Amino acid sequence: MSTQEAALDCAGASASINTQGYSSYGGVFSGGGAWSVNYPSNSVVLEYFIDGVKRGGPQGILGDSNRSGSWNFNDGPVSCGSHTFMVKAYPAVYDSTTNNFAWCTATGVSSTSGTFTQACPTASLTCSRSGAYVTCTGSGSGGSGSPTPFWQARIQYAGSNTIVPQGWLQGTFSRSYYCPQPTSGLKSMGLPSSDESVSAMIVFEDDQLIVDFKVRDSSGMESPIRSSYRYACGS
């Protein structure tokens, strides 16, 4: 695509653009709208930004007999939460002999912007020890549709300072893990699983269990991971 202003008399050339709807679903942004240019332009070049970062373009679009047209843009991934979107329109001339667009980058530029939200689920987790088992109950809310629960156990084996993930498994909203109470009270101390700086300095005499929980909504978006405290498991 040509970017030479010399091919177009930019004096008086201008573009206008609007949005007619946009949203984000399943981590993919979708938006569209209309644009127009004036003589001597017969086309437009568009650039697309999410949160100030260019996610698409330059895209040249040839106009109709009224020197206007429509635009559509889809891009992902988009993270959870609120975001800004902007599309910039540059007046251009399409050269059919070279299949290139010559466009103005300094004059006649127009833009439209707005905000949108990518909805995501949230998760909560509670765990307790009863006898030889640690039983955890999770819940999920928000996002699209009904949440699907996923579980993962992480284990720091006795004599090691490495935490080993056991892999994510889809399940129900309650799950029990075999974890007998250690015979020594000192060994059964609980440390927050998020305190990795502490765990890296300690070599435990018993296996240590950490339970992770998350939910996934019907669009495929996942909640932040919730983690239990450490549970020391005797042999």
PLY file of the C-alpha trace (Angstrom):
ply
format ascii 1.0
element vertex 235
property float x
property float y
property float z
element edge 234
property int vertex1
property int vertex2
end_header
0.00 0.00 0.00
1.41 3.36 -1.06
1.87 6.04 1.60
2.98 8.85 -0.69
1.12 12.12 -0.16
2.51 13.41 -3.43
0.02 11.24 -5.31
-2.88 13.15 -3.75
-3.50 16.88 -3.43
-4.23 16.85 0.30
-5.35 20.47 0.39
-9.09 20.34 0.96
-9.22 16.56 1.16
-10.95 15.25 4.28
-12.57 12.14 5.71
-15.37 11.59 8.20
-16.19 8.41 10.06
-18.68 7.13 12.63
-19.42 3.98 14.58
-22.81 2.30 14.40
-22.17 -0.32 17.05
-19.40 -2.29 18.72
-18.99 -4.83 21.50
-16.79 -7.64 22.72
-17.89 -11.24 23.21
-15.74 -14.22 24.09
-12.62 -12.07 24.01
-13.20 -10.84 20.44
-14.03 -7.21 19.61
-16.47 -6.51 16.77
-17.43 -3.10 15.47
-18.63 -1.29 12.39
-19.80 1.99 10.98
-19.75 4.31 7.99
-17.27 6.69 6.39
-17.17 9.31 3.63
-14.58 11.49 1.90
-14.69 14.50 -0.37
-13.10 15.28 -3.75
-10.40 14.54 -4.85
-10.51 11.48 -2.57
-12.37 8.39 -3.72
-11.41 6.03 -0.88
-10.33 5.88 2.74
-7.53 4.28 4.71
-8.39 3.11 8.24
-6.39 2.25 11.33
-7.86 0.56 14.41
-6.76 0.94 18.03
-7.75 -0.79 21.29
-6.47 0.83 24.48
-4.18 3.02 22.39
-2.46 0.06 20.71
-2.88 -0.37 16.96
-4.67 -3.66 16.32
-5.42 -3.32 12.63
-4.62 -1.38 9.45
-3.73 0.44 7.44
-6.77 -0.86 5.54
-7.74 0.75 2.25
-11.40 0.75 1.20
-12.67 2.03 -2.16
-15.76 4.22 -1.92
-19.00 4.07 -3.90
-20.25 6.72 -6.32
-20.96 8.98 -3.35
-17.38 8.65 -2.09
-18.58 6.74 0.97
-18.78 3.25 2.36
-18.88 1.09 5.48
-16.26 -0.49 7.68
-16.13 -3.57 9.89
-13.41 -4.70 12.27
-12.93 -7.82 14.39
-9.95 -8.58 16.58
-8.91 -10.51 19.67
-7.96 -11.45 22.21
-9.52 -8.81 24.43
-8.99 -9.15 28.17
-11.66 -8.78 30.84
-12.84 -5.34 31.88
-13.27 -1.90 30.34
-11.43 -0.82 27.17
-11.24 2.06 24.71
-11.61 1.73 20.96
-10.68 4.20 18.20
-10.68 4.11 14.42
-8.82 6.75 12.38
-9.82 7.61 8.82
-7.44 9.12 6.25
-8.69 10.50 2.89
-7.15 8.55 0.04
-7.15 7.97 -3.71
-7.25 4.45 -5.07
-5.14 3.82 -8.19
-6.59 0.84 -10.06
-3.53 0.51 -12.29
-1.21 -0.16 -9.34
-3.83 -1.44 -6.87
-2.51 1.03 -4.31
-3.99 3.69 -2.06
-2.27 7.08 -1.76
-3.40 8.71 1.46
-3.03 11.91 3.45
-1.48 11.41 6.87
-1.31 15.01 8.09
-4.47 16.73 6.87
-8.14 15.83 6.67
-7.83 12.99 9.17
-10.89 12.03 11.21
-11.45 9.62 14.09
-14.19 8.17 16.25
-13.80 6.47 19.61
-15.68 4.95 22.51
-15.49 2.51 25.38
-16.66 -1.08 25.72
-16.54 -3.83 28.32
-15.55 -7.45 27.96
-17.69 -9.27 30.51
-16.01 -12.06 32.44
-17.07 -14.41 35.23
-15.76 -14.26 38.77
-15.08 -17.19 41.08
-14.97 -17.78 44.82
-13.54 -20.69 46.79
-13.76 -22.04 50.33
-11.92 -25.10 51.64
-11.88 -26.96 54.94
-10.30 -30.09 56.35
-12.42 -32.91 57.73
-10.66 -36.08 58.77
-8.40 -37.32 55.99
-9.89 -35.05 53.33
-9.76 -31.41 52.28
-13.11 -30.49 50.78
-13.47 -27.38 48.64
-16.57 -25.63 47.35
-16.45 -23.13 44.52
-18.96 -20.82 42.91
-19.09 -18.59 39.85
-21.08 -15.60 38.69
-21.13 -13.00 35.94
-20.00 -13.40 32.37
-22.19 -15.06 29.73
-24.44 -18.02 30.41
-23.84 -20.55 33.16
-20.28 -20.97 34.52
-18.42 -24.27 34.18
-16.09 -25.17 37.08
-12.47 -26.31 36.72
-10.14 -27.60 39.44
-6.41 -28.08 39.80
-4.32 -29.48 42.63
-0.77 -28.27 43.08
1.54 -30.32 45.25
4.87 -29.50 46.87
6.26 -32.92 47.62
8.10 -33.62 50.84
11.77 -32.70 50.66
11.31 -30.48 47.58
10.89 -26.73 47.12
9.15 -27.15 43.74
5.38 -26.83 43.39
4.04 -29.29 40.78
0.70 -28.51 39.05
-1.45 -31.60 38.49
-3.42 -30.18 35.54
-6.87 -28.64 35.21
-9.94 -30.89 35.34
-13.56 -29.98 34.62
-15.87 -31.02 37.42
-18.67 -30.03 39.75
-18.71 -27.14 42.20
-17.43 -29.31 45.07
-14.33 -31.49 45.20
-12.51 -33.45 47.90
-8.81 -34.27 48.09
-7.22 -37.01 50.18
-4.87 -35.26 52.60
-4.42 -36.97 56.01
-3.64 -34.74 58.94
0.10 -34.83 59.77
1.04 -36.23 63.15
3.15 -33.17 63.99
1.30 -29.94 64.72
4.27 -27.98 63.46
4.01 -29.60 60.05
0.34 -28.71 59.65
0.95 -24.96 59.63
-0.93 -23.20 56.85
0.66 -20.64 54.55
-1.21 -18.61 51.92
-0.69 -20.27 48.54
-0.05 -16.84 47.01
3.03 -16.38 49.21
5.46 -17.91 46.72
8.41 -16.00 48.23
7.90 -17.97 51.45
7.28 -21.32 49.79
10.48 -21.03 47.75
12.55 -20.83 50.95
10.97 -23.77 52.78
11.51 -27.48 52.19
8.59 -29.26 53.85
8.76 -32.61 55.58
5.21 -33.41 54.45
3.52 -33.02 51.08
1.78 -29.65 50.74
-1.56 -29.37 48.91
-2.85 -26.22 47.19
-6.24 -26.24 45.47
-6.92 -23.94 42.51
-10.39 -23.12 41.17
-11.72 -21.16 38.19
-14.87 -20.96 36.09
-15.38 -20.57 32.34
-18.48 -18.90 30.89
-20.38 -19.91 27.77
-18.34 -17.52 25.60
-15.05 -19.12 26.69
-13.89 -16.35 29.04
-12.32 -17.49 32.29
-12.35 -16.02 35.76
-9.21 -15.21 37.73
-7.90 -18.26 39.57
-8.79 -18.62 43.25
-6.45 -20.65 45.43
-6.71 -22.30 48.82
-4.29 -22.09 51.68
-1.63 -24.77 51.92
-2.64 -28.01 53.56
0.07 -30.30 54.90
-0.68 -33.91 54.06
0.78 -36.67 56.23
1.61 -40.12 54.98
0 1
1 2
2 3
3 4
4 5
5 6
6 7
7 8
8 9
9 10
10 11
11 12
12 13
13 14
14 15
15 16
16 17
17 18
18 19
19 20
20 21
21 22
22 23
23 24
24 25
25 26
26 27
27 28
28 29
29 30
30 31
31 32
32 33
33 34
34 35
35 36
36 37
37 38
38 39
39 40
40 41
41 42
42 43
43 44
44 45
45 46
46 47
47 48
48 49
49 50
50 51
51 52
52 53
53 54
54 55
55 56
56 57
57 58
58 59
59 60
60 61
61 62
62 63
63 64
64 65
65 66
66 67
67 68
68 69
69 70
70 71
71 72
72 73
73 74
74 75
75 76
76 77
77 78
78 79
79 80
80 81
81 82
82 83
83 84
84 85
85 86
86 87
87 88
88 89
89 90
90 91
91 92
92 93
93 94
94 95
95 96
96 97
97 98
98 99
99 100
100 101
101 102
102 103
103 104
104 105
105 106
106 107
107 108
108 109
109 110
110 111
111 112
112 113
113 114
114 115
115 116
116 117
117 118
118 119
119 120
120 121
121 122
122 123
123 124
124 125
125 126
126 127
127 128
128 129
129 130
130 131
131 132
132 133
133 134
134 135
135 136
136 137
137 138
138 139
139 140
140 141
141 142
142 143
143 144
144 145
145 146
146 147
147 148
148 149
149 150
150 151
151 152
152 153
153 154
154 155
155 156
156 157
157 158
158 159
159 160
160 161
161 162
162 163
163 164
164 165
165 166
166 167
167 168
168 169
169 170
170 171
171 172
172 173
173 174
174 175
175 176
176 177
177 178
178 179
179 180
180 181
181 182
182 183
183 184
184 185
185 186
186 187
187 188
188 189
189 190
190 191
191 192
192 193
193 194
194 195
195 196
196 197
197 198
198 199
199 200
200 201
201 202
202 203
203 204
204 205
205 206
206 207
207 208
208 209
209 210
210 211
211 212
212 213
213 214
214 215
215 216
216 217
217 218
218 219
219 220
220 221
221 222
222 223
223 224
224 225
225 226
226 227
227 228
228 229
229 230
230 231
231 232
232 233
233 234
